[in-house]
Each structure stands twice: as C-alpha cells, then as structure tokens.
Amino acid sequence: MHDIRAIRDNPDRFDAALSRRGIAPASAQILAMDEARRAKILAAETAQAEANKAAKEVGAAKGRGDEAEFERLRALVGEKKAEIAKLNEEAKAEDAALTDLLMGIPNLPDDSIPDGDDEDGNVEIHRHGSPRNFSFTPVEHFDIPAIRPGMDFETAAKLSGSRFVLLSGAVARLHRALAQFMLDVHVEDHGLTETITPVLVREEMMYGTGQLPKFGEDSYQTTNGWWLIPTAEVTLTNIVNGVTIEENYLPRRYVAHTQCFRSEAGSAGRDTSGMLRQHQFEKVEMVSVTRPEDSAAEHDRMTAQAQAILEKLELPYRTVVLCTGDLGAGMRKTHDIEVWLPGQNTYREISSVSVAGDYQARRMNARYKPAEGGKPQFVHTLNGSGLAVGRALIAVVENGQQEDGSVDLPAALHPYLRGKTRIDANGQMV
C-alpha cells in the first residue's frame, strides 16, 4: 500500500511513477478522497467540542433554574451526539474506500529499472556459463527416454485434470534431492533460517503480500475461506504481520520448501506440454525483512544466493532486470534468473528475486523500532525463489541428457542420491 503523506507531498512524482507502468494518474482521485475523509474527521471533532461545551453548560443552566435553557442545551447535546455518530460513520466509510483504492494500486517502480512495455524491454545484467554443444539434437524433458518412465501426465490428468504430473522412481527421487540440496545450501552456506509453514492461509495474509484484492483469480480458495498459497512468500513475509521488531533483530532471513498452488488463469495455451507450468508445484522460497537502507544490498545478496544454486548444479543461466512493463504489481525491482533449457533452445525463468520496499509492510503494518529511539518505521521486504524445484529438475535433465537416452546428474547432487550419478535410458538411477 502507498503512503498517503508521500502522495500529498508530491502528487506529480506519484503520477509520473505510475505512468511508467502505463497507469493513468491517480493522485487527484486519491487526494480528493483523502480530503473528504479528513473533512469528515474534522467536522466530527468540531461537533464533539461543541457537544462537550454544551454538556458543561447543561449543569449550570439547571443550577440557575433556567429550565428553557436547560432543555435547549440538553437537546443540543443529543443532536450533536447523533451528528458525531453520523460523521464518524461517514469518515470510516471514506477511510475504507481510500484504503481499498490504495490497496489496488501497484507499487511504484524503482528509479533504476528500465522502461519498457513487456519482457522485450528487460535488460540482461549477468550471464554465467555457456550452453553445451550437443552431438545430437536435444529434446525436452518429457521426451528424454530416461525420464519418460517417471513422469506420468496421463495418470495425473485422470486424478486431477490438466497441468498436473505424477512423478515416480528415479525422477521423484531426483526432485526430492534437489529440494534438499537447495535447503542445505541456503541454510549452511547462506545463513537463512529454515522454516516450515502452512500452505493454507487466512485471507488477510493474501492481502498483506498483495495477492489480493486484484489477483484472486490466480490462486485457489477453499470453501471455508482459506487460501492455498501461490508461494511461501505469503507465509514467510507475514511472519512479521502486525509486529514491531527491535532494529538489532534485523535483517530476518527465512527459507522454506513448500507446495505451491496457482490457477494459471492468465496462461491459457502457454507451456501446455511437460511440467514447466503446473497448478501444483514445489518451490524453495527465500524472504528477507530489512531496514530500508539495507534493502538494495539485500536484493543483490539474494540474487547471488539464487544464482549460486544454479552454479553448483553446473547450469548455464542469465540474469535480467525487469522493465516497468514486466514488473510484478507488488514489486519495486525484480531480477529474473533464467536457466538454459536446451530442449527449448532458450532461457526460461527459474527464479524471480524482488524488493517490495515498504509496500507490503504498510499493508501488514510491519515495523521496526530504531535502536537510537524514535518512532517505529516500516520495514522493507524482499522475496525470491531459491529455486523452483520442478523447473530445476527440468534444467538438470535437459542439460544432462545423453545421446543414448540416459541423463548424467550434477556432482553436487551425488551425495543426496547415495552416490548415484546418472539415470539410465530405462529410467533407473545408477
């Protein structure tokens, strides 16, 4: 959510930032609603002062025996009480309307990110490794002979419908090993706090991180009002919902491996083959909570942590900074890390590492208490995939595929597979 005081102080800057996202100016509407709300509050305060004054005079009139004045003042107090109640209710409604408006307006893009209409405007900022030169034509993950026995889309469709997969045998074991490997690296090498969170959350938690109100169609809601998390960003970030943290406890750095659920409402016809885009998937998610002055450096740190996983897995990748037209609604700045998929002959996103600034913190009322004293300040929140487990599996098997249909596995995973190093063409781990 946005700071109404910042909009009052510099409405032109607010509108200019929105225009970079292709959004029409909104400050005039916001300030008009804010003025109406403040006018109601002032009127209620004025009426309360008048009521208080009349209430004091009631006793004096009674003491003088001035019955007419006593009745007039008593009636006035009653009228003012009714007026105050009405004004307070109207102010409350105005405040709710203003909050709803501010809740629905995307975050302001950071000054450093490029302008652009869509993903074509993203700018590459880092590249690691080179795509392998194959002596044969590489295929996509679902067509690799070693993988086919353990990746069953037909049974999954029978069980649940499209965009689900049933993993078994060596493929299921590889998927589990990848998640464990990612967690160990983030905990032992990067110092993140491993966390196990619920995957069902209350509606206000989805508001806190910005999935609601505008993007409810992208997630699943149960019949009793819980929401299935689209990412552990929701649960990890909301740990600080409504909390004021002592400054010396910052930064807070969390990591969790969870199931994630997305309806993929806006992806009809995209990536329908294979397991690249699923309704249910697993992700290792990183979240940091920092002081405002530390969030830019923390963004770079988290980006490096996600990149480190790919480097240990010996996977080529590139990192891009998203332009204004491709930036997520709740974020100020995002680095997308894209891994090379030889079966598609292109780079595909495997992690988004983003800084939200105080946008989520204001929605959650998450603050920190400065060590030197003074008024509590809003924290900054950041999140990033470290990584999407299913997409990492795709990248590992496509980059490791061999001409005989087998798959060589990265050395970093061998300890997690009890020394096994490959999946043979029959789908057996050996």
Secondary structure by P-SEA (a helix, b strand, c coil): cccaaaaaacaaaaaaaaaaacccccaaaaaaaaaaaaaaaaaaaaaaaaaaaaaaaaaaaaaacaaaaaaaaaaaaaaaaaaaaaaaaaaaaaaaaaaaaaaaccccccccccccccccccccccccccccccccccccccccccccccccaaaaaaaccccbbbbcaaaaaaaaaaaaaaaaaaaaccbbbbbbbbccccaaaaaaaccccccccccccccccccccccaaaaaaacccccccccccccbbbbbbbbbbbcccccccccccccccccccccbbbbbbbccccaaaaaaaaaaaaaaaaaaacccbbbbbbccccccccccbbbbbbbbbccccbbbbcbbbbbbcaaaaaaacbbbbbcccccbbbbbbbbbbccaaaaaaaaaaaaacccccbbbbccccccccccccccccccccc
